[in-house]
């Protein structure tokens, strides 16, 4: 049985491995270290947990000053994992958010507020494409996308797809052209969709999901991170989007959204 002493010893061992190292000391190997960088202007605490596991104790935590970066030695484990991010305080740290990350994560970026981004070690130059298909519905499906990155959050729409058709959205090229975001960045992708007609259908997020400012009447592209209703400009509506699961390892840059 795992004892508190064992857990504390394990956390201490991992904390010892979370040390700043020069980038030149890292190499592409089977178990690459993960670079973690604080790009914001606030102190951040990042804790590591096993994938899809709720535990009282983190595997280990590290605190990063603004502009600081460290390398996390994976302790020989090349598996998916979860990070929890906190705002560092004198007494009790403030929990901000959690993210599930794939095994081949190579870099994690935490920023001011809730800004977060990551890139995959093996696919650092990969261009990601989202293939959206309407397999079942007779009416055209109109959809919008929200991209959450460390460089900001962006919402864009509308696209439409008829029954039996698919549409490819070049996510990486789109973000590079529109917002100069480098290839290899995997945004957290969110979507909102609907049909029209006598009995319209809607695909929206839940009350706790990420909200994006949306123009419900015409095409739009918003490059500012406005996540709540009061901060949306006139004519826009804050809508909760569904979150698309991150791609699995070996997806070769193709992501899928099927209706």
N, C-alpha and C positions, 0 to 999 in steps of 0.2 A: 504494500500500500504506500502511496506517495505521501510523505509527511511534510509538514510545514518547513522543516529544516531542509528537506530535499528541494522543495520549491524555491526557497530562499537561496540555496546554494546554486541552483540552476540559473536563477535570475542574475545572481552576482557574476557567474561565469560569463553569461552573455553580455552583461553590462561592461565587463572588462574587454570584450572583443569589439565593442562599439567605440572605436578610437579613431581620431582623425589621422588619415594617411594621405600622402600626396597622390594625385591622380596617376602619375607615372608608375606607381608601384602596383597598379591593378593590371591584370591581363585577362583576355577572353579565355576562360577555362570552363570546365563542366559545371563547376559550382562558383560562378562569379559573385563577388561581393556586390552589394547594392549601395549605390551612392545615394545619400539623402541630403538634400540641400534646402535651407530655409531662405527663400527669395523675398520674404516679406520684411516688415519693419517691427515685428513683434517676436518675443521669445516663444518658441514652440517646443512642446514635449511630445515625442512620438513613441508609442508603445507597440510592441509586436505580440501577436497572438496566433495560435494555430488556426488553420482555415476552418470556418464554419463551426467554431467551438466557443461556447460561452464559458469563460473561466474567471475565477476571482483574481488570479494573479496573471500578469502578463509574462511572457517569456523573458522580456527585457524592455527597458525604456532608455531613451536618450533625450537630452535637452539641447536644443540648438539656438544659439544667439542669432540675431538678424545677419544674413549673409554667410553664415557658417555652413560647412558641409562636412560630412563624415562618411565612412564606409562601414556598412554592416556586414560582418562575416556571418554567413548563414549557419554557422555551426555544423557544416557538412550536410545540411538539409536543403534539397532542391525541390521544394513543394510549394503549392499555393499558401498564402498567409493573409492575415488581416492586420491592418494598422489602425490604431486609434490615436487621434490627434487632440491635444489639449492646449489651451492657453495657459502658460506658466504664471502662477500667482504665488504670493508670499506664503499664504496659508493653504488654501485648497485650490488645486488646479481646476480650471473650467473645461469640461468636456465639450468638444466642438463637433466632431463627426468621426465615422469609421468608414474604411474602404477595404473591400476584398480585392486582392491583387493576385495575378497569375504567377506561376513558378518562375518564369523567366523575366521577371521585373528587373530592370537594370538600373533605373534611376527613379527616385521619388522627389517631387518638388512640393513643398508646402509654402503657402504664401499668406498674405494678410487676409483676415476674415476667414472665409471658407474656401479660399482658392487652393486647388490641389491638382497635381498632374503626375503622370508617370510615363515611362517609355520602357519597351521591352529590350532586354540585353541582346537577344539573338536577331531581333528585327529592327535595329536602330534606324535603318533607312527605309523600312517598309512603308509603302503607300497603302492605306486602308480604304476599302470600298464597301459601302453599305448597299446590299441588294434587297430591295423592298418588293414583295410580291403580294398580289391579290389572288389567292387560290380559291376563295369560297363565295365571295359576295357579288351579287349581280350589279349593284350600283358601284360607280366609281368611288374609290376611297381617296380622300384628300388628306394629306398629312403634312405636318411641320416637324422640324427637328431642333433640338436644343443641344448644344455642344458645351460641355463643362471642362475647361482646361485651366492650367495654372496661369495662362496668359489672359484669362478672362472667360466669361461665359457668353455665348452667342446663340440667338434663336433666328431661324430662317424658315420660310414657307412661301407659298404653298406648292406642293407637287401633287400629282394625281396619278392613279393607276386603275385601269379597267380590269374586269375579271379575266383571269387567265394570263395576265401580263405581269412583267417585272420591270423595275426601273433601277438602274445602278447610279448611286450617288458617290462620286469620288470624294470621300470625306477629307482625306489628306490633301489632295490637290485643291479642294474647295477652301480649306482653312489656310493653306499656303497663299493662295491667290487673294483671298479676301482679307486675311488678318496677319499674313506673314508668319504663320506658325510652322516650325520646321517639321519635315517628314519624320516619321518614327514616333511621333506623339500620338498616343491613343486617348482621344477624348472620352469622357463619360458621355454616352449618347442617350438622350431622352427624346420621346416622341409624343405627339398628340395627333389624333386622327379622327375623321368623321366622314359620314356619307350625307348626301342630301336626299330630297324626295319627301314623300308623305310620312315615312317612318324612319327618320335619320338615326344612325347608330353613332356612338361616340366611344373613343378609346382615350381615357384620361387617367391621370394619376390619382392616388389617394390624398387625403388631407395632409399627410406628412411628407409627400413627395416634393421634389424640386419644382418650383414655379418659374415660368418664363413669360416675359411680356410678349403678347401675341396680337397681331392684327387679324381679327376674325373675318374681315371683309375683303381683303386683297393681299397681294404678295407683299412681303416685307423681309427685311434683313436688319437685325439689331445687333450692333457690335458692343453695346454697353451691358455690363453685368447689373441687371435690375431684376431682383428675384422676388420682390413682394409687391402686392397691389398698389399701395400708396406711392411707390416710386416709379410706376409706369407712367409714361407720357399720356396726354389726352388722346383718345382714340384707340388706345391699347388696353388689353385686358390681361391680368395675371392669371395664368392657367396652370394647373398642376399637370406635369407631363409624366408619362410612364418612363421608367429607366430600362434601357436595353442591357442585357447581361454582357459583360466584357467577353471578348472572343476567347475561345479555348486555345491552348497551345497547339501549334501546327495548322492554324487556320489560313496561313499564307496570305493574310491581309484581307480576306473576304469576310464580311460580317453579314448577318441575315436578319431580316425582319419580315415575318409572314403574317398575313391576315387571312 
